[in-house]
Amino acid sequence: MIKVLSLGAGVNSTALLVLKAKGKVHFDCAVFADTGGEHPETYRYLQEVITPFCLEHNIELVRVKSKKPPLYEHYFSKNIIPSRRWRHCTDHYKIRPLKKFALSKFPDEQIQFLIGFATDEAHRVKEGCGNSYPLIELGVDREGCKTIIREAGLPLPIKSGCYFCPFTKKSGWLNLLKSHKNLFVKAEELEKNGSQYPKWTLTNKPLERVRESVEDQQSLCDWVPNCPICEIE
């Protein structure tokens, strides 16, 4: 059976690369399905950390894309936004390109996909789908994945996912606004472009309000050095 790792370039799948190098997990190749909307840090980690690591340990690394336009442009042209309920982005921009590549490369083989769910994500496992979940089988949780990465001498990656993902937590949106305001604004524009805006948004309130509230707070803190409330200097 051919085994293919679905590589998200986040903590869990990076830990699986390390376990592969140590001989504790087996797969024939690692495939990164690029939506075109990943965080800049993820692309940089893929280029500067994962690619050299795979070359050093003779791990085949493949990058695939959907034939559709990049995910952001696709949603913008359709006047829609990603949804927690309908996982269109995962299906069309992750799963389908991954399967298409595997079936093309190994046309006469039985294929099993390795998914990087850790033990604290066991509830996400779909029974009967034929996938393998080696971290769960080995009893490794997310903190364990971080330990594996650190012990290999590698820096920790950020959480993988698109910069306009509706599953982003409040802290994630605030970090995006702080680190990549241009991408936050792009996500805000995508949200406003949606035909159901402001009824449907990417978080619990419109991103415009998130940005304005942060900017208002920063304006107030300009008067107070080392503000103890929001820790903005």
Long-range contacts (C-beta under 8 A, 24 or more apart in sequence): 1-109, 1-110, 1-111, 1-112, 2-28, 2-102, 2-106, 2-109, 2-110, 2-111, 2-112, 3-27, 3-28, 3-111, 3-112, 3-113, 3-114, 3-132, 4-28, 4-29, 4-30, 4-31, 4-98, 4-102, 4-111, 4-112, 4-113, 4-114, 5-29, 5-30, 5-31, 5-113, 5-114, 5-116, 6-31, 6-33, 6-94, 6-98, 6-113, 6-114, 6-115, 6-116, 7-31, 7-32, 7-50, 7-61, 8-32, 8-116, 8-160, 8-161, 9-38, 9-42, 9-45, 9-46, 9-50, 9-157, 9-160, 10-42, 10-116, 10-157, 10-158, 10-159, 10-160, 10-161, 11-142, 11-145, 11-146, 11-149, 11-156, 11-157, 11-159, 12-116, 12-117, 12-118, 12-135, 12-142, 12-145, 13-116, 13-160, 14-49, 14-50, 14-145, 14-149, 14-154, 14-157, 15-116, 15-135, 15-140, 15-144, 15-145, 15-146, 15-148, 15-149, 16-114, 16-116, 16-134, 16-135, 17-50, 17-53, 17-54, 17-57, 17-59, 18-53, 18-148, 18-149, 18-151, 18-152, 18-154, 19-134, 19-138, 19-148, 20-57, 20-59, 21-53, 21-57, 21-59, 21-152, 24-138, 25-114, 25-134, 25-138, 27-114, 28-60, 28-106, 29-59, 29-60, 29-61, 29-62, 29-105, 30-54, 30-59, 30-60, 30-61, 30-62, 31-61, 31-62, 31-63, 31-64, 31-98, 31-101, 31-102, 32-61, 32-62, 32-63, 32-64, 33-64, 33-65, 33-66, 33-93, 33-94, 33-95, 33-97, 33-98, 34-63, 34-64, 34-65, 35-66, 35-70, 35-71, 35-89, 35-93, 35-94, 35-162, 36-65, 36-69, 36-70, 36-71, 36-72, 36-73, 37-70, 37-71, 37-72, 37-162, 37-163, 37-164, 38-160, 38-161, 38-162, 38-163, 39-158, 39-160, 39-161, 39-162, 39-163, 39-176, 39-180, 39-183, 40-180, 40-183, 41-157, 41-158, 42-157, 42-158, 42-160, 45-155, 45-157, 45-158, 49-154, 49-155, 49-157, 53-152, 53-154, 62-101, 64-97, 64-98, 64-100, 64-101, 65-97, 66-92, 66-93, 66-96, 66-97, 68-92, 68-93, 71-162, 72-162, 72-164, 72-186, 72-190, 75-190, 76-189, 76-190, 76-193, 79-193, 79-194, 79-195, 80-194, 80-195, 81-164, 81-166, 81-190, 81-191, 81-194, 81-197, 81-200, 81-201, 81-202, 82-162, 82-164, 82-165, 82-166, 82-202, 83-166, 83-200, 84-166, 84-167, 89-162, 118-142, 118-144, 118-145, 163-187, 164-190, 164-191, 164-202, 165-202, 166-202, 166-203, 168-202, 168-203, 170-203, 173-203, 173-207, 173-210, 174-210, 174-214, 177-210, 177-211, 177-214, 184-211, 185-211
